[in-house]
C-alpha cells in the first residue's frame, strides 16, 4: 500500500481508483536529497493542492515514511497533465542565505 500526502491532503492511495496517478517516480540514495516526480490527470482531486516551495509532500509505503520533501513549481503539458517534482529534505537549505557580517 502506497500513500502520498501534500500538506496532509491525500494525493494518492493505491486502494482508491479516484486518486490514481498517471505516474510516480521516487529516487533516493545515500547522502543525496532525493526526488519524487508525480504526474496526475486534470480531473484528479488534488490537482491544485501543490504550492511551489511551500507544500510538503510525504510518501508512505506500508505505513512507513519513505520520502519527505517540498514541491517545486508544477508543469502542465498539452493535455493538462500536471507534473510536480519534489525535492527531498536535504535540498531545502540550498535556497538559504547566510549573513556573514
Secondary structure, DSSP 8 states (H G I E B T S, - for coil): -EEEEETTEEEEETT-GGG--SEEEEE--TTS--EEEEEE-TT-TTTT---TTT-EEEEEETTEEEEEEEE---EE-TT--EEEEEEEGGGGGGG------
